Amino acid sequence: MRSTTAAPALLVLALLVGVTGCSDHSTDNADPTIAPATSSAPTNGTPKPSSTASPRESASPFLADTSADDGGQGSGNGLGLTGVRVAHHPGFDRVVFDLGGTGTPGWRVEYTTRPRYDGSGEPVRLKGTVYLQVFLRGMGFPDDIGIAPYGDSTTRLPGTGTRGIAEIVPGGVFEGDQQAFIGLTGAKRPFRAFALANPARVVVDVRDS
């Protein structure tokens, strides 16, 4: 009698175990087309870096030399110089020419031994031992584009906070080009130039050693 009574009980117990085991693995058959959610948030509280580095982030060290850097003629002839900024970043000094108006800037930057104004040919006196001549292209005359000229022939901007920029002369517009000069201390050093948008500006980086 004892063995007959135990059999149904064992059968019930086996069925319960089987049901429990199936419920533990029910997620194994989830829809494989639904990917699990992932988060791009960092675990240490530091913002996730952008997928494309800015010029500031990627420029130290940067590939450059002392030959002329030509960025073309630009387009529109509706730009005007609104400001000049300088700063030092690891490995290089930076000069930013802020632009207003419409169009796309071009540029040409090169070393010159005798800084002179286009048109008049007058010598430009500024601090420094070597000089970069900057042509900002795609520019318009202030009266035509409605942007007041930035400074005049007497304007001089110090290279405060930089390691190798002595002084900057913003210059003026002549035949669609804004001419400017950057006076550097020491010998010629590699440099590069490029344009950025929103807002428009032309950047000149000079290696600091």
KOLLUMTI-442485 format. One record per residue: residue in one letter; y, x, z of N, C-alpha, C in turn; residue number from 1. Coordinates in steps of 0.001 Angstrom, whole numbers. Atoms other than C-alpha are relative to their C-alpha. Example, Ala and Ser with C-alpha at 12.3 -4.5 7.8 and 13.67 -1.06 7.14 Angstrom:
KOLLUMTI-442485
  code  n_north   n_east     n_up  ca_north  ca_east    ca_up  c_north   c_east     c_up  pos
     A    -1190      890        0     -4500    12300     7800     1200      900        0    1
     S    -1190     -820      -60     -1060    13670     7140     1090     -770      730    2
//
This chain:
KOLLUMTI-442485
  code  n_north   n_east     n_up  ca_north  ca_east    ca_up  c_north   c_east     c_up  pos
     M    -1207      848        0         0        0        0     1238      869        0    1
     R    -1172     -867      -94      2416     2875      779      396      553    -1361    2
     S     -335     -577     1305      2179     4444    -2691      513    -1059     -953    3
     T     -459     1071      890      2625     1079    -4423     1440     -382      273    4
     T    -1372      357     -386      5829      328    -2499      987     1080     -421    5
     A     -921    -1112      303      7403     3775    -3202      307      103    -1473    6
     A     -209     -188     1437      7016     3646    -6986     1244     -695     -518    7
     P    -1243      639      492      9674      986    -7673     1241      681      538    8
     A    -1176     -652     -578     12055     2776    -5312      322     1275     -738    9
     L     -233    -1247      736     11582     6064    -7133      536     -284    -1391   10
     L     -474      350     1331     12122     4361   -10470     1478     -374       25   11
     V    -1407      388     -145     15411     2829    -9311      868     1226      215   12
     L     -761    -1220     -282     16565     6207    -7966      180      823    -1260   13
     A      -86     -780     1243     15783     7909   -11299     1008     -624     -955   14
     L     -951      667      879     17776     5289   -13210     1435      231      444   15
     L    -1355     -246     -531     20787     5739   -10917      474     1401     -325   16
     V     -363    -1391      300     20742     9513   -11393      349      155    -1465   17
     G     -265      -81     1435     20586     9080   -15177     1342     -571     -367   18
     V    -1299      614      278     23597     6745   -15234     1131      890      461   19
     T    -1032     -888     -539     25618     9104   -13026      179     1207     -889   20
     G      -86    -1177      863     24802    12084   -15264      714     -310    -1286   21
     C     -681      370     1229     25979    10232   -18371     1488     -154      207   22
     S    -1422      189     -258     29292     9312   -16781      713     1329      179   23
     D     -640    -1307     -198     30020    12977   -15907      333      664    -1317   24
     H     -204     -674     1265     29906    14025   -19616      576     -921    -1068   25
     S     -497      975      958     31600    11034   -21220     1107      569     -868   26
     T    -1113     -566      763     34598    13162   -22368     -453      958    -1072   27
     D      475     -935     1023     32438    15472   -24495       69     -597    -1393   28
     N        3      652     1300     32484    12891   -27296     1373     -562     -360   29
     A    -1346      463      315     36281    12445   -27382      318      291    -1460   30
     D     -375     -135     1411     37945    12112   -30808      446     1432     -278   31
     P     -349    -1406      234     38028    15717   -32171     1278      175     -793   32
     T    -1225     -132      779     41056    14946   -34334     1238      -23      869   33
     I    -1134       47     -915     43303    14555   -31282       42     1307      777   34
     A     -104    -1302     -666     44449    17990   -30138      598     -175     1372   35
     P     -585       85    -1326     45229    18545   -26487     1469      399      -36   36
     A    -1428     -319      -45     48918    18625   -25627      204     1399      543   37
     T     -336    -1339     -474     50435    22080   -25214     1480       50      318   38
     S    -1395     -144     -392     53717    23186   -23670      479     1388     -338   39
     S     -588    -1301      295     56010    25955   -24864      844      508     1149   40
     A     -803     -424    -1139     57720    26144   -21496     -616     1223      647   41
     P      543    -1194     -624     57388    29587   -19916     -414     -273     1427   42
     T      482      197    -1362     55593    29900   -16620      822      764     1023   43
     N     -753     -800     -964     58037    32377   -15084     1455     -421      108   44
     G    -1369      488     -100     61262    30371   -15546      950      654     -976   45
     T     -853     -667      966     62620    32669   -18286      -21     -772    -1310   46
     P      -14      753     1255     63792    30877   -21471     -854      681    -1059   47
     K      842     -533     1057     61393    31286   -24354      873      586    -1099   48
     P     -844     -604     1025     62847    33720   -26936     -116     -733    -1319   49
     S        9      620     1312     63803    32425   -30364     -954      733     -917   50
     S      931     -619      938     61431    33050   -33243      696      979     -923   51
     T     -751     -950      805     64195    34860   -35129     1057      625      874   52
     A     -944     -705     -853     66181    37516   -33352     1371        9     -644   53
     S    -1358     -104      508     69952    37543   -33690      286     1448     -342   54
     P     -342    -1386      300     71672    40647   -35139      212      842     1248   55
     R     -225     -750    -1226     72666    41609   -31636    -1325      435      617   56
     E     1266     -294     -643     69085    41449   -30393     -829     1013     -776   57
     S      877     -819      817     67545    43325   -33316      642     1279     -501   58
     A     -740    -1079      641     70149    45967   -34037      -29     1318      748   59
     S       25    -1254     -739     69326    48690   -31522    -1430      505      153   60
     P     -816     -686     1012     68310    50949   -33085      -18     -768    -1312   61
     F      -20      692     1282     69291    49759   -36556       49     1016    -1130   62
     L       14     -863     1168     68827    51198   -40011     1378      -10     -639   63
     A    -1333     -101      578     72142    52453   -41347      238     1443     -395   64
     D     -412    -1354      348     73848    55455   -42889     1514        7     -146   65
     T    -1453     -114      105     77370    56636   -43713      525     -376    -1385   66
     S     -455      373     1336     77478    55415   -47324      662    -1374       26   67
     A     -721     1270       72     79598    52452   -48444     -956    -1185       85   68
     D      772     1234     -135     78312    48975   -47569      758    -1104     -732   69
     D     -675      989      839     79164    46379   -50216     -738    -1330       61   70
     G      591     1324     -112     78542    42677   -49626      486     -971    -1047   71
     G     -414      877     1083     79984    41338   -52864     1417     -532      155   72
     Q    -1374      487       84     83151    39457   -53733      272    -1222      871   73
     G     -218     1249     -713     82601    36344   -51662      330    -1109     -985   74
     S     -329     1124      882     83632    32946   -53022      995     -924      676   75
     G     -893     1026     -512     86308    30327   -52666     1439      426      170   76
     N    -1361     -492     -247     89338    32479   -51827      803     -948      887   77
     G     -686      910     -911     90144    30052   -49036     -104      408     1453   78
     L      180     -486    -1368     89496    32206   -45955     1219      777      474   79
     G    -1076     -765     -615     91986    33721   -43563     -475      624     1296   80
     L      351     -695    -1243     91662    36227   -40725      701     -673     1171   81
     T     -570      675    -1173     92152    34504   -37358     -106      831     1278   82
     G      134     -815    -1209     91136    37221   -34901     -921     1171     -230   83
     V      856    -1186       35     89459    40562   -34262     -493      249     1413   84
     R      593     -255    -1310     87057    41268   -31391     -835     1270      -40   85
     V      832    -1198     -106     85307    44410   -30192     -895     -118     1228   86
     A      926      -17    -1139     82346    44985   -27877     -969     1155     -190   87
     H     1052    -1013       69     79722    47563   -27029    -1336     -656      322   88
     H     1370      434     -226     76004    46800   -27275     -873     1244       66   89
     P      850    -1187     -114     73100    49144   -26524     -229      677    -1354   90
     G      203     -780     1217     73214    51795   -29238     1112      -86    -1024   91
     F    -1037      123     1022     76273    50622   -31158     1231     -738      532   92
     D    -1234      745     -221     79864    49382   -31086      125    -1049    -1092   93
     R     -128     1108      952     80706    46095   -32797     1441     -445     -140   94
     V    -1297      602      315     83862    44833   -34514     -275    -1294     -742   95
     V      189     1303      623     83989    41146   -35427     1342     -484     -547   96
     F    -1180      571      643     86531    39780   -37905     -236    -1506     -130   97
     D      142     1456       18     86838    36042   -37228      814     -589    -1145   98
     L     -628      586     1176     87686    33910   -40250      107    -1513      133   99
     G     -166     1441       76     89018    30398   -40742      163     -425    -1447  100
     G     -161      496     1357     89364    28169   -43792    -1337     -310     -647  101
     T     1193      367      754     86807    27574   -46519     -429     1138     -921  102
     G      519    -1022      895     84572    29746   -48658    -1023      875      696  103
     T      995     -941     -502     82033    32520   -48214      570     1415      -78  104
     P     -605    -1331       45     83224    36004   -47234     -900     1035     -665  105
     G      649    -1225      437     82307    39194   -49015      630     1159      739  106
     W     -573    -1139     -705     83085    42711   -47857     -333     1298     -717  107
     R      325    -1378      345     83188    46389   -48617      547      866     1130  108
     V     -381     -880    -1108     83251    48979   -45820     -419     1408     -384  109
     E      286    -1386      345     83468    52720   -46377      926      931      764  110
     Y     -850     -998     -628     84805    55898   -44861     1106      418     -965  111
     T    -1114     -523      775     88193    57118   -46054      674     1100      794  112
     T     -666    -1112     -688     89982    60353   -45267     1504     -226       90  113
     R    -1448      241       16     93452    58966   -46045      250    -1511        5  114
     P     -259     1440      -56     94055    55426   -44809     1355     -358     -614  115
     R    -1232      444      649     96621    53758   -47066     -101    -1491     -312  116
     Y      -39     1413      341     97727    50194   -47675     -107     -176    -1511  117
     D       34      367     1407     96757    48693   -51013     1349     -575     -410  118
     G    -1266      532      493     99749    47799   -53148     1124      976      194  119
     S    -1129     -896     -272    102388    49895   -51427     -401     1462      -13  120
     G      422    -1391      -93    100298    53044   -51003      498      709     1239  121
     E     -536     -607    -1218    101961    53627   -47654    -1136      464      905  122
     P     1051     -470     -920     99941    55734   -45210      -93     -883     1236  123
     V      246      796    -1211     98397    53910   -42261     -266      972     1144  124
     R      171     -879    -1152     98734    55649   -38939     -732     -770     1112  125
     L      747      606    -1099     96121    54824   -36331     -785     1079      718  126
     K      742     -959     -803     94217    56569   -33594    -1397      193     -555  127
     G     1348     -302      432     90918    58251   -34339      -68     1306     -759  128
     T      206    -1239      749     89441    61301   -36053     -649     -265    -1356  129
     V      544      447     1286     87529    59465   -38828      290    -1491     -114  130
     Y     -501     1353      198     88338    56108   -40402     -904     -790     -946  131
     L      674      949      867     86478    53145   -41826     1031     -941     -610  132
     Q     -851      954      702     88292    51107   -44456     -810    -1259     -277  133
     V      700     1272      114     87333    47431   -44473      755     -909     -962  134
     F     -552     1037      866     87936    44974   -47311     -777    -1287      257  135
     L      576     1326     -168     87288    41336   -46396      334     -787    -1256  136
     R     -210      634     1295     86809    39445   -49662     -175    -1517       80  137
     G       11     1462      -19     87179    35784   -50569     1152     -563      825  138
     M    -1129      399     -832     90496    35624   -48730     1093     -655     -844  139
     G    -1131      647      667     93559    33530   -49586     1305      397      663  140
     F    -1310     -286     -584     97276    33953   -49023      310    -1056     1064  141
     P     -270      938    -1102     98434    32378   -45744      712    -1278     -421  142
     D     -746     1191      416    100894    30014   -47462     -868     -960     -803  143
     D      860      842      847     98172    28749   -49807    -1092     -710      804  144
     I     1137      563     -739     95428    28137   -47239      410     -631     1325  145
     G     -489      626    -1228     97584    27045   -44300     -460      673     1277  146
     I      404     -754    -1192     96364    29749   -41909     1007     1120      219  147
     A    -1017    -1011     -292     99010    31880   -40231     -610     1394      -45  148
     P      530    -1362       53     98593    35626   -40856     -247      547     1395  149
     Y      340     -594    -1291     96944    37546   -38060      659     1365       90  150
     G     -707    -1263     -160     99357    40278   -37019      770      395    -1247  151
     D     -722     -544     1145    101329    42458   -39421     -289     1495      -82  152
     S      262    -1423      220    101592    46094   -40519      169      843     1265  153
     T     -199     -753    -1243    102581    47127   -37005    -1068     -302     1058  154
     T      998      428     -989     99651    45429   -35227    -1080     1059      172  155
     R     1054     -950     -347     97245    47783   -33463     -834     -586     1135  156
     L      900      544    -1015     94194    46696   -31459     -833     1130      580  157
     P      788    -1075     -606     92558    49075   -28955    -1488     -327        7  158
     G     1452      179      -73     88805    49592   -28876     -491      -66     1426  159
     T      315       87    -1421     88643    48635   -25219    -1451     -406      234  160
     G     1372      313     -350     85130    48682   -23777    -1038      595     -931  161
     T      946     -618      928     83573    50526   -26720     -147     1481      337  162
     R      224    -1420     -237     82262    54089   -26807      565      895    -1094  163
     G     -446     -863     1086     83576    55245   -30148     1083     -576     -883  164
     I    -1068      606      792     86270    52886   -31470     1328      280      689  165
     A    -1288     -352     -574     89770    54206   -30913     1029    -1106     -204  166
     E    -1045      976      316     91908    51598   -32670     -358     -733    -1287  167
     I      233      820     1190     91838    48816   -35274     1342     -485     -535  168
     V    -1178      534      678     94510    47874   -37813     -457    -1192     -851  169
     P      464     1161      768     94030    44289   -39130      489       -1    -1445  170
     G     -516      -43     1363     96233    44885   -42210      433    -1360     -507  171
     G     -446     1242      618     97163    42150   -44662     -774     -282    -1267  172
     V      707      448     1193     96039    40294   -47796      690      545    -1246  173
     F     -509     -480     1278     96410    41853   -51238    -1041     -304    -1070  174
     E      877      375     1112     94878    40349   -54393    -1368     -516      474  175
     G     1216      649     -460     92326    38294   -52470     -832      777     1000  176
     D      708     -816     -994     91262    41059   -50068      866      187     1237  177
     Q     -649     -354    -1260     92154    41469   -46418     -424     1420      318  178
     Q      301    -1399     -257     92392    45195   -45802      205      301     1480  179
     A      -93     -382    -1405     91721    46557   -42332     -559     1413      154  180
     F      478    -1356     -270     90993    49951   -40785     -532       83     1425  181
     I      589     -250    -1312     88805    51068   -37897       35     1503      238  182
     G      -57    -1414     -356     89632    54411   -36290    -1088      336     1015  183
     L     1115     -392     -857     86632    56152   -34707      255     1373      607  184
     T      -75    -1316     -627     86384    59084   -32323    -1210      834     -426  185
     G     1117     -873      352     84239    62120   -33155     -224       67    -1499  186
     A      358     -154     1404     82409    62608   -36444     -443    -1332     -606  187
     K      506     1194      670     81240    60096   -39049    -1351     -394      585  188
     R     1259      509     -525     78438    57894   -37760     -520    -1126     -890  189
     P      549     1109      807     76070    55444   -39475      603    -1344      417  190
     F     -547     1330     -261     77386    51891   -39772     -672     -991     -945  191
     R      469     1065      874     76443    48569   -41297      973    -1165       86  192
     A     -866     1175       21     78263    45357   -42222     -802    -1197     -488  193
     F      667     1233      427     77145    41746   -42642      880    -1185      371  194
     A     -758     1219     -265     78481    38204   -42592     -841     -973      801  195
     L      627     1081     -748     77682    35340   -40226      776    -1286     -273  196
     A     -624     1288      309     78411    31644   -40628       97     -875     1248  197
     N     -158     1036    -1047     79465    28675   -38474      390      550     1373  198
     P    -1073     -158      994     82084    29957   -37929     -178     1266     -823  199
     A       93    -1166      876     82545    32466   -40740      588     1228      694  200
     R     -495    -1265     -523     82943    36078   -39689     -744     1151     -670  201
     V      598    -1223      515     82262    39596   -40897     -134      981     1153  202
     V      315     -883    -1120     80655    42073   -38496     -190     1420     -519  203
     V      216    -1420      282     80805    45868   -38583     -550      639     1256  204
     D      632     -719    -1112     78417    47784   -36314       30     1493     -294  205
     V      -49    -1454      135     78867    51515   -35748     -855      622     1087  206
     R      863     -651     -984     76182    53579   -34071      848      854      931  207
     D     -854     -695     -964     77557    55113   -30891     -388     1450      224  208
     S      359    -1406     -141     75775    58482   -31208     -735      457    -1254  209
//
